[in-house]
Amino acid sequence: MLCHWQNSCHAMLTIEHKQQEKSESTTATDGGLKPGLPLHFAFGLLGFEANKQFELISDEELNPFQWLNGVDADQSFLVIQPAFAVENYTVELSDDDVAMLELQNQADAVVTCIATYHPDESVTINLKGPIIYNQKTGEARQIVPLNAADLSLSHPMGN
Amino acid sequence: MLVLSRKPKESIIINGNITVSVLRIDSDNVRIGIEAPMEIPVMRQEIYNEISQNNHAAAGLAKAKVKLKVKELVKS
């Protein structure tokens, strides 16, 4: 129940992001694209507040990266679950975030991060402003975690 | 910009449902409390700015180009 978190003194939902099973079946044949998961961002992304509807699309060629494609705007973001980039990544959610995401159960929360492809061809991911979505309801929010001060805006990927 | 003077413990109410209170004033530091409905995101402006800029840099990429580079990353 939600109220459990809301009633405790320093109530916060802490998500320790574990790498999800990489056991996705390889049934897709149409270039590796699978049907998207609709995500609703009640507030849009920071700086893109007007755009609320997105689809999260898995593309086998890019796995574990995914596309976050705007439905009401022509925008695409490359995203990746942080476990593929860092160890021990933890975000602390405020009560309001938990409530807005309608999270009844920690297992429903999925964390993913926006990747930036730079002119010098490096790729960094944003750990400071992660996207959290409720995989049951599709409700999503780009949050600033309570522990944002400890998190990197541009964590280098690969190399 | 609306400019109001407030003393510690005094507040400002916005739209009937957002309260901004001055909690404490030190020499160059003001501690502010904000009560707002949960559907109103509240955050420090510099954090908003940096994440917003990062989002803009991440959006509108040439998809094909990204795909090539990311494929390299995925392989490595």
gemmi code that builds the backbone of each chain (N, CA, C; Angstrom):
import gemmi

chains = {
    "A": [
        ("MET", (0.832, -1.206, 0.000), (0.000, 0.000, 0.000), (0.862, 1.249, 0.000)),
        ("LEU", (0.378, 2.238, -0.678), (1.080, 3.506, -0.752), (1.269, 4.150, 0.605)),
        ("CYS", (0.199, 4.074, 1.409), (0.206, 4.819, 2.662), (1.358, 4.368, 3.561)),
        ("HIS", (1.827, 3.188, 3.353), (2.933, 2.716, 4.169), (4.139, 3.640, 3.993)),
        ("TRP", (4.426, 3.978, 2.753), (5.569, 4.858, 2.495), (5.279, 6.275, 2.935)),
        ("GLN", (4.031, 6.687, 2.728), (3.718, 8.079, 3.009), (3.723, 8.368, 4.497)),
        ("ASN", (3.461, 7.365, 5.292), (3.340, 7.614, 6.717), (4.664, 7.580, 7.462)),
        ("SER", (5.608, 6.893, 6.908), (6.859, 6.822, 7.640), (7.566, 8.177, 7.552)),
        ("CYS", (8.407, 8.423, 8.514), (8.989, 9.745, 8.684), (9.724, 10.265, 7.461)),
        ("HIS", (10.702, 9.500, 7.045), (11.466, 9.919, 5.877), (11.082, 9.001, 4.746)),
        ("ALA", (9.801, 8.942, 4.539), (9.303, 7.982, 3.565), (9.906, 8.237, 2.205)),
        ("MET", (10.511, 7.272, 1.681), (10.965, 7.381, 0.306), (11.089, 5.989, -0.253)),
        ("LEU", (10.870, 5.925, -1.502), (11.020, 4.645, -2.158), (12.421, 4.610, -2.733)),
        ("THR", (13.165, 3.651, -2.340), (14.517, 3.531, -2.864), (14.545, 2.391, -3.859)),
        ("ILE", (14.977, 2.732, -5.030), (15.017, 1.691, -6.049), (16.463, 1.333, -6.319)),
        ("GLU", (16.795, 0.134, -6.002), (18.113, -0.351, -6.386), (17.902, -1.074, -7.674)),
        ("HIS", (18.495, -0.511, -8.695), (18.132, -1.039, -9.992), (18.953, -2.253, -10.333)),
        ("LYS", (18.278, -3.348, -10.458), (18.974, -4.565, -10.848), (18.787, -4.776, -12.331)),
        ("GLN", (19.805, -5.336, -12.893), (19.714, -5.626, -14.316), (18.600, -6.639, -14.528)),
        ("GLN", (17.715, -6.281, -15.428), (16.621, -7.208, -15.674), (17.122, -8.385, -16.497)),
        ("GLU", (16.399, -9.444, -16.369), (16.764, -10.636, -17.118), (16.912, -10.297, -18.600)),
        ("LYS", (18.006, -10.723, -19.151), (18.202, -10.430, -20.570), (17.653, -11.577, -21.418)),
        ("SER", (16.560, -12.134, -20.956), (16.053, -13.336, -21.593), (14.977, -13.036, -22.622)),
        ("GLU", (15.072, -11.833, -23.231), (14.050, -11.512, -24.216), (14.142, -12.484, -25.380)),
        ("SER", (13.039, -13.006, -25.710), (13.047, -13.997, -26.776), (13.351, -13.321, -28.108)),
        ("THR", (13.847, -14.080, -28.992), (14.261, -13.520, -30.275), (13.249, -13.865, -31.345)),
        ("THR", (12.014, -13.444, -31.112), (10.970, -13.775, -32.068), (10.770, -12.674, -33.098)),
        ("ALA", (11.204, -11.465, -32.772), (10.956, -10.366, -33.695), (11.767, -10.560, -34.966)),
        ("THR", (11.145, -10.281, -36.069), (11.855, -10.454, -37.335), (11.866, -9.175, -38.160)),
        ("ASP", (10.980, -8.255, -37.825), (10.879, -7.048, -38.644), (11.953, -6.034, -38.262)),
        ("GLY", (13.200, -6.378, -38.563), (14.300, -5.475, -38.255), (14.554, -5.366, -36.772)),
        ("GLY", (13.999, -6.271, -36.000), (14.254, -6.262, -34.567), (13.351, -5.330, -33.790)),
        ("LEU", (12.480, -4.591, -34.463), (11.603, -3.665, -33.749), (10.407, -4.403, -33.176)),
        ("LYS", (10.141, -4.105, -31.923), (8.981, -4.711, -31.275), (7.940, -3.633, -31.020)),
        ("PRO", (6.702, -4.028, -30.815), (5.679, -3.033, -30.516), (6.072, -2.235, -29.277)),
        ("GLY", (5.778, -0.959, -29.304), (6.211, -0.096, -28.214), (5.324, -0.199, -26.984)),
        ("LEU", (5.913, 0.170, -25.860), (5.160, 0.275, -24.615), (4.730, 1.731, -24.468)),
        ("PRO", (3.426, 2.014, -24.448), (2.985, 3.404, -24.326), (3.318, 3.958, -22.938)),
        ("LEU", (3.930, 5.115, -22.907), (4.241, 5.757, -21.631), (3.621, 7.151, -21.617)),
        ("HIS", (3.008, 7.467, -20.509), (2.388, 8.780, -20.356), (3.178, 9.598, -19.344)),
        ("PHE", (3.771, 10.697, -19.824), (4.504, 11.609, -18.946), (3.575, 12.782, -18.642)),
        ("ALA", (3.000, 12.788, -17.450), (2.029, 13.836, -17.104), (2.655, 15.220, -17.230)),
        ("PHE", (3.962, 15.326, -17.026), (4.635, 16.621, -17.078), (5.613, 16.710, -18.243)),
        ("GLY", (5.580, 15.766, -19.132), (6.565, 15.753, -20.196), (7.951, 15.490, -19.631)),
        ("LEU", (8.960, 15.686, -20.466), (10.338, 15.624, -19.993), (10.767, 17.043, -19.652)),
        ("LEU", (11.746, 17.193, -18.799), (12.182, 18.538, -18.423), (12.666, 19.270, -19.675)),
        ("GLY", (12.118, 20.436, -19.894), (12.443, 21.194, -21.096), (11.536, 20.861, -22.272)),
        ("PHE", (10.751, 19.805, -22.137), (9.796, 19.400, -23.184), (8.439, 19.136, -22.538)),
        ("GLU", (7.998, 20.090, -21.763), (6.812, 19.857, -20.940), (5.542, 19.613, -21.756)),
        ("ALA", (5.544, 20.086, -23.002), (4.308, 19.981, -23.789), (4.059, 18.562, -24.302)),
        ("ASN", (5.102, 17.771, -24.378), (4.956, 16.449, -24.994), (4.782, 15.377, -23.933)),
        ("LYS", (3.641, 14.735, -23.944), (3.286, 13.829, -22.852), (3.257, 12.351, -23.252)),
        ("GLN", (3.013, 12.096, -24.515), (2.825, 10.704, -24.929), (4.085, 10.187, -25.624)),
        ("PHE", (4.566, 9.081, -25.124), (5.760, 8.476, -25.713), (5.545, 6.976, -25.871)),
        ("GLU", (6.388, 6.392, -26.637), (6.395, 4.942, -26.760), (7.821, 4.456, -26.539)),
        ("LEU", (7.955, 3.436, -25.724), (9.268, 2.859, -25.483), (9.422, 1.667, -26.405)),
        ("ILE", (10.412, 1.749, -27.266), (10.526, 0.741, -28.308), (11.853, -0.003, -28.201)),
        ("SER", (11.747, -1.300, -28.162), (12.950, -2.123, -28.135), (13.367, -2.425, -29.561)),
        ("ASP", (14.644, -2.346, -29.782), (15.183, -2.600, -31.110), (16.343, -3.564, -30.892)),
        ("GLU", (16.163, -4.767, -31.376), (17.155, -5.792, -31.044), (18.565, -5.411, -31.471)),
        ("GLU", (18.652, -4.626, -32.542), (19.983, -4.231, -32.992), (20.671, -3.331, -31.972)),
        ("LEU", (19.876, -2.666, -31.168), (20.434, -1.701, -30.216), (20.400, -2.199, -28.781)),
        ("ASN", (19.814, -3.329, -28.554), (19.704, -3.864, -27.205), (21.059, -3.798, -26.495)),
        ("PRO", (21.206, -3.284, -25.299), (20.146, -2.940, -24.342), (19.613, -1.508, -24.446)),
        ("PHE", (20.037, -0.750, -25.452), (19.425, 0.566, -25.622), (18.012, 0.388, -26.164)),
        ("GLN", (17.174, 1.385, -25.880), (15.816, 1.413, -26.429), (15.545, 2.824, -26.941)),
        ("TRP", (14.521, 2.945, -27.746), (14.083, 4.266, -28.201), (12.885, 4.711, -27.385)),
        ("LEU", (12.930, 5.966, -26.971), (11.755, 6.596, -26.379), (11.269, 7.596, -27.422)),
        ("ASN", (10.212, 7.221, -28.106), (9.741, 8.031, -29.237), (8.519, 8.838, -28.846)),
        ("GLY", (8.555, 10.123, -29.184), (7.393, 10.969, -28.939), (6.248, 10.577, -29.857)),
        ("VAL", (5.038, 10.535, -29.298), (3.863, 10.240, -30.108), (3.226, 11.547, -30.573)),
        ("ASP", (3.210, 12.546, -29.675), (2.598, 13.830, -30.034), (3.644, 14.840, -30.510)),
        ("ALA", (4.853, 14.380, -30.743), (5.892, 15.254, -31.289), (6.947, 14.360, -31.917)),
        ("ASP", (7.656, 14.898, -32.868), (8.658, 14.104, -33.557), (9.977, 14.158, -32.786)),
        ("GLN", (10.021, 13.416, -31.714), (11.221, 13.417, -30.894), (11.591, 11.995, -30.502)),
        ("SER", (12.860, 11.726, -30.543), (13.324, 10.408, -30.138), (14.463, 10.560, -29.162)),
        ("PHE", (14.396, 9.779, -28.136), (15.494, 9.742, -27.183), (16.001, 8.306, -27.119)),
        ("LEU", (17.295, 8.204, -27.042), (17.901, 6.901, -26.838), (17.974, 6.701, -25.326)),
        ("VAL", (17.479, 5.588, -24.847), (17.500, 5.359, -23.394), (18.106, 3.997, -23.089)),
        ("ILE", (18.562, 3.860, -21.865), (19.143, 2.581, -21.435), (18.918, 2.426, -19.938)),
        ("GLN", (18.646, 1.215, -19.526), (18.503, 0.988, -18.091), (19.885, 1.110, -17.442)),
        ("PRO", (19.947, 1.824, -16.328), (21.254, 2.177, -15.758), (22.108, 0.984, -15.363)),
        ("ALA", (21.486, -0.147, -15.094), (22.277, -1.300, -14.673), (23.262, -1.734, -15.757)),
        ("PHE", (22.980, -1.348, -16.998), (23.895, -1.710, -18.073), (25.103, -0.777, -18.132)),
        ("ALA", (25.040, 0.302, -17.352), (26.116, 1.295, -17.423), (26.860, 1.464, -16.105)),
        ("VAL", (26.170, 1.296, -15.009), (26.799, 1.514, -13.705), (26.390, 0.417, -12.731)),
        ("GLU", (27.217, 0.242, -11.738), (26.860, -0.691, -10.672), (26.303, 0.111, -9.500)),
        ("ASN", (25.462, -0.510, -8.761), (24.945, 0.093, -7.526), (24.295, 1.454, -7.725)),
        ("TYR", (23.516, 1.573, -8.765), (22.807, 2.834, -8.994), (21.495, 2.805, -8.205)),
        ("THR", (21.341, 3.793, -7.376), (20.142, 3.856, -6.549), (19.504, 5.220, -6.692)),
        ("VAL", (18.201, 5.257, -6.912), (17.511, 6.538, -6.899), (16.513, 6.538, -5.747)),
        ("GLU", (16.416, 7.680, -5.121), (15.468, 7.831, -4.018), (14.326, 8.722, -4.487)),
        ("LEU", (13.136, 8.174, -4.434), (11.953, 8.896, -4.903), (11.248, 9.581, -3.742)),
        ("SER", (10.710, 10.754, -4.030), (9.903, 11.437, -3.021), (8.524, 10.782, -2.958)),
        ("ASP", (7.807, 11.054, -1.897), (6.432, 10.552, -1.763), (5.572, 10.984, -2.942)),
        ("ASP", (5.775, 12.241, -3.363), (4.960, 12.761, -4.465), (5.222, 11.974, -5.745)),
        ("ASP", (6.504, 11.647, -5.976), (6.812, 10.871, -7.172), (6.162, 9.493, -7.106)),
        ("VAL", (6.242, 8.881, -5.933), (5.638, 7.552, -5.757), (4.139, 7.631, -6.021)),
        ("ALA", (3.515, 8.688, -5.495), (2.069, 8.834, -5.658), (1.701, 9.136, -7.107)),
        ("MET", (2.459, 10.033, -7.725), (2.137, 10.402, -9.099), (2.328, 9.233, -10.059)),
        ("LEU", (3.257, 8.383, -9.741), (3.508, 7.221, -10.597), (2.584, 6.061, -10.246)),
        ("GLU", (1.736, 6.282, -9.253), (0.761, 5.270, -8.842), (1.459, 3.960, -8.492)),
        ("LEU", (2.609, 4.076, -7.856), (3.378, 2.867, -7.549), (2.833, 2.189, -6.299)),
        ("GLN", (2.271, 1.040, -6.481), (1.763, 0.262, -5.354), (2.834, -0.713, -4.875)),
        ("ASN", (3.767, -0.961, -5.730), (4.712, -2.032, -5.492), (6.032, -1.658, -6.145)),
        ("GLN", (7.099, -1.794, -5.399), (8.400, -1.394, -5.915), (8.765, -2.136, -7.202)),
        ("ALA", (8.286, -3.358, -7.298), (8.619, -4.165, -8.477), (8.002, -3.601, -9.753)),
        ("ASP", (7.009, -2.735, -9.616), (6.383, -2.144, -10.805), (7.212, -1.002, -11.378)),
        ("ALA", (8.167, -0.505, -10.600), (8.938, 0.661, -11.032), (10.116, 0.231, -11.895)),
        ("VAL", (10.238, 0.845, -13.045), (11.383, 0.592, -13.910), (12.119, 1.920, -14.115)),
        ("VAL", (13.431, 1.853, -14.017), (14.251, 3.047, -14.195), (14.974, 2.949, -15.530)),
        ("THR", (14.949, 4.033, -16.272), (15.753, 4.072, -17.488), (16.340, 5.476, -17.615)),
        ("CYS", (17.417, 5.605, -18.377), (18.127, 6.885, -18.427), (18.315, 7.326, -19.871)),
        ("ILE", (18.270, 8.625, -20.066), (18.444, 9.181, -21.411), (19.928, 9.197, -21.771)),
        ("ALA", (20.227, 8.707, -22.951), (21.601, 8.718, -23.450), (21.767, 9.885, -24.420)),
        ("THR", (22.927, 10.477, -24.393), (23.229, 11.576, -25.313), (24.396, 11.174, -26.209)),
        ("TYR", (24.168, 11.366, -27.486), (25.200, 11.074, -28.469), (25.865, 12.397, -28.817)),
        ("HIS", (27.134, 12.526, -28.529), (27.815, 13.814, -28.675), (28.496, 13.928, -30.039)),
        ("PRO", (28.770, 15.173, -30.456), (29.429, 15.376, -31.759), (30.749, 14.606, -31.881)),
        ("ASP", (31.439, 14.386, -30.761), (32.703, 13.641, -30.841), (32.473, 12.129, -30.796)),
        ("GLU", (31.198, 11.735, -30.955), (30.796, 10.329, -31.036), (30.836, 9.591, -29.711)),
        ("SER", (31.102, 10.306, -28.627), (30.991, 9.636, -27.340), (29.511, 9.570, -26.949)),
        ("VAL", (29.199, 8.641, -26.086), (27.831, 8.509, -25.595), (27.858, 8.597, -24.072)),
        ("THR", (27.024, 9.473, -23.547), (26.924, 9.584, -22.088), (25.477, 9.335, -21.683)),
        ("ILE", (25.291, 8.932, -20.442), (23.919, 8.764, -19.973), (23.672, 9.624, -18.740)),
        ("ASN", (22.436, 10.069, -18.652), (22.027, 10.992, -17.601), (21.480, 10.216, -16.397)),
        ("LEU", (22.310, 10.128, -15.364), (21.896, 9.414, -14.145), (21.202, 10.352, -13.165)),
        ("LYS", (21.353, 11.657, -13.416), (20.840, 12.652, -12.472), (19.353, 12.927, -12.656)),
        ("GLY", (18.894, 12.745, -13.885), (17.478, 12.974, -14.170), (16.874, 11.741, -14.818)),
        ("PRO", (16.808, 10.625, -14.074), (16.339, 9.374, -14.676), (14.838, 9.406, -14.959)),
        ("ILE", (14.425, 8.516, -15.806), (12.994, 8.328, -16.076), (12.545, 7.114, -15.275)),
        ("ILE", (11.473, 7.289, -14.551), (10.886, 6.158, -13.830), (9.515, 5.902, -14.434)),
        ("TYR", (9.208, 4.684, -14.718), (7.836, 4.415, -15.157), (7.266, 3.208, -14.427)),
        ("ASN", (5.954, 3.248, -14.342), (5.207, 2.161, -13.740), (4.846, 1.205, -14.867)),
        ("GLN", (5.439, 0.031, -14.838), (5.245, -0.857, -15.988), (3.851, -1.455, -16.030)),
        ("LYS", (3.096, -1.285, -14.948), (1.707, -1.756, -14.973), (0.775, -0.725, -15.596)),
        ("THR", (1.041, 0.576, -15.285), (0.098, 1.605, -15.729), (0.637, 2.429, -16.887)),
        ("GLY", (1.946, 2.396, -17.119), (2.533, 3.225, -18.168), (2.722, 4.672, -17.747)),
        ("GLU", (2.443, 4.965, -16.490), (2.640, 6.335, -15.989), (4.145, 6.551, -15.803)),
        ("ALA", (4.635, 7.673, -16.310), (6.084, 7.892, -16.323), (6.413, 9.320, -15.911)),
        ("ARG", (7.632, 9.495, -15.410), (8.042, 10.821, -14.980), (9.569, 10.890, -15.032)),
        ("GLN", (10.060, 12.006, -15.530), (11.500, 12.238, -15.391), (11.682, 12.935, -14.060)),
        ("ILE", (12.396, 12.323, -13.180), (12.473, 12.843, -11.817), (13.868, 13.371, -11.503)),
        ("VAL", (13.903, 14.205, -10.492), (15.167, 14.575, -9.880), (15.179, 13.840, -8.541)),
        ("PRO", (15.983, 12.788, -8.433), (15.960, 11.991, -7.208), (16.414, 12.812, -6.007)),
        ("LEU", (16.029, 12.378, -4.829), (16.446, 13.075, -3.611), (17.968, 13.056, -3.486)),
        ("ASN", (18.598, 12.035, -4.064), (20.056, 11.937, -3.994), (20.724, 12.439, -5.279)),
        ("ALA", (20.068, 13.379, -5.977), (20.582, 13.846, -7.275), (21.984, 14.435, -7.180)),
        ("ALA", (22.298, 15.051, -6.046), (23.605, 15.698, -5.913), (24.749, 14.699, -6.102)),
        ("ASP", (24.483, 13.425, -5.825), (25.532, 12.406, -5.942), (25.572, 11.759, -7.326)),
        ("LEU", (24.688, 12.180, -8.219), (24.551, 11.459, -9.479), (25.062, 12.292, -10.650)),
        ("SER", (25.575, 11.603, -11.661), (26.206, 12.293, -12.786), (25.190, 12.604, -13.887)),
        ("LEU", (25.333, 13.800, -14.440), (24.480, 14.211, -15.559), (24.958, 13.567, -16.850)),
        ("SER", (26.239, 13.306, -16.921), (26.758, 12.729, -18.166), (27.805, 11.655, -17.859)),
        ("HIS", (27.292, 10.509, -17.534), (28.154, 9.370, -17.228), (28.616, 8.737, -18.549)),
        ("PRO", (29.930, 8.615, -18.739), (30.417, 8.085, -20.015), (30.083, 6.610, -20.202)),
        ("MET", (29.714, 6.287, -21.413), (29.306, 4.909, -21.765), (30.421, 4.263, -22.566)),
        ("GLY", (30.644, 3.017, -22.320), (31.522, 2.226, -23.186), (32.971, 2.707, -23.221)),
        ("ASN", (33.571, 2.621, -24.373), (34.984, 2.914, -24.668), (35.931, 1.860, -24.136)),
    ],
    "B": [
        ("MET", (8.274, 41.147, -12.900), (8.387, 40.260, -11.731), (7.753, 40.926, -10.518)),
        ("LEU", (6.965, 40.178, -9.824), (6.377, 40.671, -8.582), (7.429, 40.563, -7.478)),
        ("VAL", (7.678, 41.624, -6.774), (8.678, 41.613, -5.702), (7.995, 41.918, -4.375)),
        ("LEU", (8.171, 41.016, -3.413), (7.551, 41.186, -2.099), (8.626, 41.069, -1.027)),
        ("SER", (8.535, 41.842, 0.019), (9.449, 41.685, 1.150), (8.800, 40.779, 2.188)),
        ("ARG", (9.570, 39.833, 2.694), (9.061, 38.921, 3.707), (10.091, 38.773, 4.823)),
        ("LYS", (9.617, 38.590, 6.033), (10.501, 38.313, 7.159), (10.485, 36.799, 7.414)),
        ("PRO", (11.479, 36.318, 8.183), (11.438, 34.894, 8.531), (10.088, 34.528, 9.144)),
        ("LYS", (9.617, 33.313, 8.804), (8.332, 32.770, 9.255), (7.153, 33.316, 8.455)),
        ("GLU", (7.386, 34.292, 7.610), (6.288, 34.793, 6.785), (6.236, 34.021, 5.463)),
        ("SER", (5.102, 34.069, 4.828), (4.885, 33.238, 3.644), (4.283, 34.032, 2.497)),
        ("ILE", (4.249, 33.375, 1.374), (3.543, 33.887, 0.202), (2.648, 32.755, -0.275)),
        ("ILE", (1.449, 33.064, -0.634), (0.588, 32.011, -1.176), (0.329, 32.300, -2.651)),
        ("ILE", (0.474, 31.254, -3.454), (0.318, 31.387, -4.902), (-0.866, 30.533, -5.339)),
        ("ASN", (-1.761, 31.124, -6.012), (-2.886, 30.392, -6.598), (-3.744, 29.671, -5.559)),
        ("GLY", (-3.641, 30.085, -4.326), (-4.458, 29.475, -3.281), (-4.012, 28.096, -2.837)),
        ("ASN", (-3.009, 27.530, -3.505), (-2.623, 26.169, -3.121), (-1.113, 25.929, -3.056)),
        ("ILE", (-0.334, 26.965, -3.270), (1.124, 26.812, -3.153), (1.611, 27.826, -2.124)),
        ("THR", (2.297, 27.337, -1.103), (2.794, 28.234, -0.069), (4.305, 28.232, -0.084)),
        ("VAL", (4.873, 29.407, -0.159), (6.330, 29.555, -0.103), (6.640, 30.302, 1.188)),
        ("SER", (7.400, 29.661, 2.079), (7.678, 30.264, 3.380), (9.160, 30.556, 3.524)),
        ("VAL", (9.479, 31.672, 4.120), (10.867, 31.966, 4.479), (11.084, 31.368, 5.861)),
        ("LEU", (11.948, 30.375, 5.937), (12.141, 29.687, 7.205), (13.248, 30.336, 8.024)),
        ("ARG", (14.333, 30.694, 7.340), (15.493, 31.214, 8.067), (16.360, 32.032, 7.121)),
        ("ILE", (16.945, 33.060, 7.632), (17.863, 33.868, 6.824), (19.208, 33.909, 7.528)),
        ("ASP", (20.249, 33.447, 6.835), (21.611, 33.636, 7.328), (22.214, 34.767, 6.514)),
        ("SER", (23.504, 34.935, 6.616), (24.108, 36.076, 5.924), (23.827, 36.072, 4.421)),
        ("ASP", (24.159, 34.950, 3.759), (23.943, 34.951, 2.308), (23.117, 33.724, 1.897)),
        ("ASN", (22.255, 33.308, 2.771), (21.545, 32.062, 2.561), (20.119, 32.196, 3.084)),
        ("VAL", (19.173, 31.897, 2.236), (17.781, 31.928, 2.675), (17.231, 30.518, 2.613)),
        ("ARG", (16.655, 30.055, 3.693), (16.052, 28.728, 3.688), (14.558, 28.891, 3.414)),
        ("ILE", (14.109, 28.205, 2.392), (12.740, 28.393, 1.916), (11.995, 27.068, 1.994)),
        ("GLY", (10.765, 27.117, 2.458), (9.917, 25.925, 2.461), (8.813, 26.102, 1.434)),
        ("ILE", (8.557, 25.038, 0.682), (7.519, 25.116, -0.355), (6.523, 24.003, -0.135)),
        ("GLU", (5.273, 24.366, -0.043), (4.219, 23.365, -0.003), (3.398, 23.534, -1.267)),
        ("ALA", (3.344, 22.462, -2.030), (2.598, 22.530, -3.286), (1.907, 21.197, -3.509)),
        ("PRO", (0.844, 21.181, -4.246), (0.209, 19.898, -4.571), (1.201, 18.994, -5.285)),
        ("MET", (1.022, 17.686, -5.128), (2.034, 16.771, -5.659), (2.149, 16.835, -7.174)),
        ("GLU", (1.117, 17.361, -7.832), (1.217, 17.421, -9.297), (2.004, 18.636, -9.778)),
        ("ILE", (2.509, 19.426, -8.842), (3.350, 20.571, -9.222), (4.809, 20.199, -8.959)),
        ("PRO", (5.587, 19.975, -10.011), (6.998, 19.655, -9.773), (7.737, 20.892, -9.249)),
        ("VAL", (8.534, 20.677, -8.228), (9.327, 21.759, -7.639), (10.770, 21.290, -7.590)),
        ("MET", (11.686, 22.080, -8.118), (13.090, 21.688, -8.041), (13.979, 22.922, -8.139)),
        ("ARG", (15.217, 22.760, -7.794), (16.180, 23.857, -7.905), (16.354, 24.218, -9.373)),
        ("GLN", (16.442, 25.518, -9.629), (16.491, 25.935, -11.031), (17.734, 25.428, -11.753)),
        ("GLU", (18.894, 25.427, -11.076), (20.098, 25.015, -11.803), (20.014, 23.543, -12.195)),
        ("ILE", (19.351, 22.723, -11.387), (19.194, 21.314, -11.746), (18.219, 21.174, -12.900)),
        ("TYR", (17.123, 21.940, -12.821), (16.177, 21.937, -13.940), (16.895, 22.322, -15.234)),
        ("ASN", (17.699, 23.384, -15.160), (18.379, 23.867, -16.370), (19.326, 22.824, -16.941)),
        ("GLU", (20.097, 22.180, -16.077), (21.083, 21.250, -16.631), (20.421, 20.004, -17.212)),
        ("ILE", (19.355, 19.534, -16.572), (18.690, 18.346, -17.120), (17.941, 18.710, -18.397)),
        ("SER", (17.333, 19.883, -18.394), (16.628, 20.342, -19.584), (17.600, 20.485, -20.767)),
        ("GLN", (18.763, 21.063, -20.506), (19.757, 21.203, -21.575), (20.236, 19.848, -22.064)),
        ("ASN", (20.414, 18.958, -21.111), (20.845, 17.605, -21.472), (19.783, 16.934, -22.353)),
        ("ASN", (18.518, 17.096, -21.991), (17.434, 16.520, -22.797), (17.444, 17.087, -24.210)),
        ("HIS", (17.660, 18.397, -24.308), (17.681, 19.000, -25.640), (18.844, 18.477, -26.472)),
        ("ALA", (19.974, 18.262, -25.804), (21.127, 17.727, -26.534), (20.864, 16.287, -26.978)),
        ("ALA", (20.089, 15.568, -26.166), (19.837, 14.149, -26.467), (18.760, 13.981, -27.531)),
        ("ALA", (17.868, 14.959, -27.638), (16.758, 14.849, -28.592), (17.212, 15.219, -29.989)),
        ("GLY", (16.443, 14.834, -30.929), (16.670, 15.271, -32.293), (18.003, 14.833, -32.862)),
        ("LEU", (18.401, 13.650, -32.507), (19.650, 13.139, -33.052), (19.379, 12.492, -34.405)),
        ("ALA", (20.393, 12.476, -35.214), (20.269, 11.754, -36.474), (20.245, 10.265, -36.148)),
        ("LYS", (19.071, 9.699, -36.295), (18.878, 8.330, -35.815), (19.841, 7.319, -36.424)),
        ("ALA", (20.026, 7.447, -37.715), (20.857, 6.457, -38.394), (22.279, 6.480, -37.847)),
        ("LYS", (22.764, 7.703, -37.617), (24.121, 7.870, -37.136), (24.267, 7.272, -35.735)),
        ("VAL", (23.284, 7.561, -34.918), (23.304, 7.025, -33.569), (23.344, 5.510, -33.616)),
        ("LYS", (22.552, 4.990, -34.514), (22.429, 3.545, -34.599), (23.779, 2.898, -34.877)),
        ("LEU", (24.524, 3.497, -35.783), (25.833, 2.949, -36.113), (26.745, 2.940, -34.889)),
        ("LYS", (26.795, 4.097, -34.222), (27.698, 4.230, -33.089), (27.295, 3.282, -31.962)),
        ("VAL", (25.979, 3.248, -31.716), (25.510, 2.431, -30.604), (25.750, 0.957, -30.885)),
        ("LYS", (25.636, 0.592, -32.136), (25.933, -0.802, -32.484), (27.359, -1.158, -32.068)),
        ("GLU", (28.272, -0.219, -32.292), (29.660, -0.448, -31.869), (29.732, -0.650, -30.366)),
        ("LEU", (29.016, 0.215, -29.657), (29.031, 0.137, -28.197), (28.454, -1.181, -27.714)),
        ("VAL", (27.371, -1.578, -28.352), (26.684, -2.790, -27.936), (27.592, -3.992, -28.126)),
        ("LYS", (28.346, -3.961, -29.215), (29.253, -5.083, -29.496), (30.389, -5.148, -28.483)),
        ("SER", (30.871, -3.966, -28.064), (32.059, -3.955, -27.215), (31.756, -4.351, -25.779)),
    ],
}
model = gemmi.Model(1)
for chain_id, residues in chains.items():
    chain = gemmi.Chain(chain_id)
    for i, (resn, *xyz) in enumerate(residues, 1):
        res = gemmi.Residue()
        res.name, res.seqid = resn, gemmi.SeqId(i, " ")
        for name, pos in zip(("N", "CA", "C"), xyz):
            atom = gemmi.Atom()
            atom.name, atom.element = name, gemmi.Element(name[0])
            atom.pos, atom.b_iso = gemmi.Position(*pos), 0.0
            res.add_atom(atom)
        chain.add_residue(res)
    model.add_chain(chain)
structure = gemmi.Structure()
structure.add_model(model)
structure.setup_entities()
